Amino acid sequence: MIIESTLRPENAVRRTTVEAGDHYIGTVKRGQTLRILDLEGNQAADTLFFNADDTAERYSAMDTVREQGAVYLTAGTRLMSSEGRTMLTITADTCGRHDTLGGACASESNTVRYDLEKRHMHSCRDNWMQAIARYPEFGLTKRDITHNINFFMNVPVTADGGLTFADGISAPGKYVEMEANMDVIVLVSNCPQLNNPCNGYNPTPIELLVWE
């Protein structure tokens, strides 16, 4: 569902550009709104959310899909935690839908999906591991890397229940906005994937904006 935001970029209290293939970690407070902006189009933003007060509570794809009765995320979707609580609510979306089933690229999946030679290519799991190693103050470890959302990524579900990776449906300037229902840690990998069409085989920057 397409819903445009009324928030103006010049009023954001925080703006951060995440370069192609890079990572971001930070906190969004309850009541604040986070926008993830696809600057050049066809870029995937692999994202994890954690309760900032207790990181054992984190985003759950299973609870989110079950609660809303749909496999794609869009405006109106409540992003549910492993404790069955609403972490964030998608309040605006100009892309239309986002994936939460396809998972994140890793050296292991690159090897299985593509070729042994792809094992050492940079991946989203690498990005997350680098972020939690560089910013230990957030209290995350590799055990916390679980279900993620692939914002802007197009992963159609086939008639027999399989997943396919298709050309993205985003475009330059498309965005998704979420209002935080609790204080959350946001961990983003601006996907470096070069082996499937999710980034148009050409990773590009994204921007994160936060409003009070």
C-alpha positions as CSV (number, residue, x, y, z in Angstrom):
1,M,0.0,0.0,0.0
2,I,1.4,3.3,-1.1
3,I,1.2,6.1,1.5
4,E,3.3,9.2,1.3
5,S,4.8,10.9,4.4
6,T,4.0,14.5,5.6
7,L,7.5,14.8,7.2
8,R,10.0,17.1,5.7
9,P,13.7,16.2,5.4
10,E,14.8,19.6,6.6
11,N,13.1,19.0,9.9
12,A,14.8,15.7,10.6
13,V,16.9,15.7,13.8
14,R,19.4,13.1,12.3
15,R,20.4,12.3,8.7
16,T,23.0,9.6,7.9
17,T,24.2,8.4,4.5
18,V,25.1,4.8,4.5
19,E,27.5,4.2,1.6
20,A,27.1,1.3,-0.8
21,G,28.0,-2.0,1.0
22,D,28.5,-0.3,4.4
23,H,26.7,-0.7,7.7
24,Y,24.9,1.4,10.3
25,I,24.0,0.9,14.0
26,G,22.1,3.4,16.2
27,T,19.1,3.9,18.4
28,V,15.7,5.3,17.6
29,K,13.6,6.3,20.7
30,R,10.0,5.6,21.3
31,G,7.8,8.0,19.4
32,Q,10.5,8.9,16.9
33,T,10.1,8.2,13.2
34,L,12.8,6.5,11.1
35,R,12.9,6.8,7.3
36,I,15.0,4.6,5.1
37,L,15.5,6.3,1.8
38,D,16.6,4.5,-1.4
39,L,18.7,7.3,-3.0
40,E,19.4,5.8,-6.4
41,G,16.9,3.0,-6.7
42,N,17.0,-0.8,-6.7
43,Q,19.0,-1.0,-3.5
44,A,18.3,-3.5,-0.6
45,A,18.6,-2.5,3.0
46,D,18.9,-5.6,5.2
47,T,17.7,-4.5,8.7
48,L,17.5,-5.9,12.2
49,F,15.7,-4.4,15.2
50,F,16.3,-5.0,18.9
51,N,14.7,-3.7,22.1
52,A,17.3,-1.2,23.3
53,D,16.5,-2.0,26.9
54,D,16.7,-5.8,26.5
55,T,18.4,-7.0,23.3
56,A,17.1,-10.5,23.9
57,E,13.9,-9.2,22.5
58,R,14.3,-8.6,18.8
59,Y,12.3,-8.4,15.5
60,S,10.6,-11.6,14.6
61,A,9.6,-12.4,11.0
62,M,7.4,-15.3,12.1
63,D,5.4,-13.2,14.6
64,T,5.1,-10.3,12.1
65,V,3.9,-12.5,9.2
66,R,1.4,-14.4,11.5
67,E,0.1,-11.2,13.1
68,Q,-0.7,-9.4,9.8
69,G,-1.6,-12.6,7.8
70,A,0.7,-11.5,4.8
71,V,4.2,-12.2,3.8
72,Y,5.1,-8.7,2.5
73,L,5.5,-5.6,4.7
74,T,4.0,-2.2,3.8
75,A,2.2,0.8,5.3
76,G,0.2,-0.3,8.3
77,T,2.4,-3.3,9.1
78,R,3.3,-3.7,12.8
79,L,6.8,-5.1,13.1
80,M,6.5,-7.6,15.9
81,S,9.1,-8.7,18.4
82,S,10.0,-12.2,19.6
83,E,7.9,-11.4,22.7
84,G,4.8,-10.6,20.6
85,R,5.0,-6.9,21.1
86,T,4.9,-4.1,18.5
87,M,8.4,-2.7,18.0
88,L,7.7,-0.3,15.1
89,T,4.8,0.5,12.9
90,I,5.2,1.3,9.2
91,T,3.5,4.7,8.8
92,A,4.5,5.6,5.2
93,D,5.8,3.6,2.2
94,T,6.3,4.8,-1.4
95,C,7.8,1.5,-2.6
96,G,4.8,-0.7,-1.9
97,R,6.1,-3.9,-0.3
98,H,9.2,-5.3,1.4
99,D,10.6,-8.8,2.0
100,T,11.0,-10.5,5.3
101,L,11.5,-14.1,4.1
102,G,14.6,-14.1,1.9
103,G,17.1,-13.7,4.7
104,A,20.5,-12.0,4.4
105,C,23.4,-12.8,2.2
106,A,26.4,-14.6,3.9
107,S,29.5,-16.3,2.7
108,E,27.7,-19.7,3.2
109,S,24.6,-18.7,1.2
110,N,26.7,-17.1,-1.6
111,T,28.6,-20.4,-1.9
112,V,25.4,-22.5,-2.0
113,R,23.4,-20.2,-4.3
114,Y,26.1,-19.1,-6.7
115,D,29.6,-20.6,-6.7
116,L,32.5,-21.6,-4.4
117,E,34.4,-18.6,-5.8
118,K,31.7,-16.3,-4.3
119,R,32.5,-17.4,-0.7
120,H,34.8,-14.6,0.1
121,M,32.6,-11.8,-1.4
122,H,31.5,-9.2,1.1
123,S,28.0,-9.9,2.6
124,C,25.3,-8.5,4.9
125,R,26.3,-10.9,7.7
126,D,29.9,-9.5,7.4
127,N,28.5,-6.0,7.7
128,W,26.5,-6.8,10.8
129,M,29.5,-8.6,12.4
130,Q,31.7,-5.6,11.7
131,A,29.1,-3.2,13.2
132,I,28.7,-5.1,16.5
133,A,32.5,-5.5,16.8
134,R,33.2,-1.8,16.2
135,Y,30.4,-0.7,18.6
136,P,30.4,-3.0,21.6
137,E,28.4,-0.4,23.6
138,F,25.2,-1.8,22.0
139,G,25.8,-5.1,23.7
140,L,25.2,-7.3,20.6
141,T,27.0,-10.5,19.7
142,K,26.9,-12.8,16.7
143,R,24.2,-14.8,18.5
144,D,21.9,-11.8,18.0
145,I,22.0,-12.0,14.2
146,T,18.6,-13.6,13.5
147,H,15.5,-12.6,11.4
148,N,15.8,-9.5,9.2
149,I,13.8,-7.3,6.9
150,N,15.0,-6.7,3.4
151,F,13.6,-3.2,2.7
152,F,13.1,-2.5,-1.0
153,M,14.0,-6.1,-1.9
154,N,11.7,-8.0,-4.3
155,V,11.5,-11.7,-3.4
156,P,8.3,-13.2,-5.0
157,V,6.8,-16.3,-3.5
158,T,6.1,-19.0,-6.1
159,A,2.9,-21.0,-6.3
160,D,4.7,-24.0,-4.7
161,G,6.0,-22.0,-1.8
162,G,9.5,-21.3,-3.1
163,L,11.3,-18.0,-3.1
164,T,12.8,-16.2,-6.1
165,F,15.1,-13.1,-6.2
166,A,13.8,-10.7,-8.8
167,D,14.5,-7.2,-10.0
168,G,13.8,-4.6,-7.4
169,I,10.6,-2.6,-7.5
170,S,12.1,0.5,-5.9
171,A,13.3,3.6,-7.6
172,P,15.3,6.7,-6.8
173,G,13.7,8.6,-3.9
174,K,11.5,5.8,-2.7
175,Y,11.3,5.4,1.1
176,V,9.8,3.5,4.0
177,E,9.0,5.2,7.3
178,M,8.4,3.6,10.7
179,E,7.4,5.0,14.1
180,A,9.1,3.4,17.0
181,N,6.7,1.9,19.6
182,M,9.7,1.3,22.0
183,D,13.3,2.3,22.1
184,V,15.0,0.2,19.4
185,I,18.5,-0.5,18.2
186,V,18.6,-0.3,14.4
187,L,21.2,-2.4,12.6
188,V,21.4,-2.0,8.9
189,S,23.5,-3.6,6.2
190,N,23.3,-1.6,3.0
191,C,23.5,-4.8,1.0
192,P,26.7,-5.4,-1.0
193,Q,25.2,-8.2,-3.1
194,L,26.5,-8.5,-6.6
195,N,25.1,-11.9,-7.5
196,N,21.3,-11.4,-7.8
197,P,19.2,-8.5,-9.1
198,C,18.2,-7.1,-5.7
199,N,20.7,-4.2,-6.1
200,G,20.7,-4.1,-9.9
201,Y,24.2,-5.7,-9.6
202,N,25.4,-2.3,-8.5
203,P,25.1,-1.4,-4.8
204,T,24.3,2.3,-4.1
205,P,24.0,4.5,-1.0
206,I,20.9,4.9,1.2
207,E,20.0,7.6,3.7
208,L,18.5,7.2,7.2
209,L,16.5,10.1,8.6
210,V,15.0,10.4,12.1
211,W,12.3,12.8,13.3
212,E,11.1,13.6,16.9
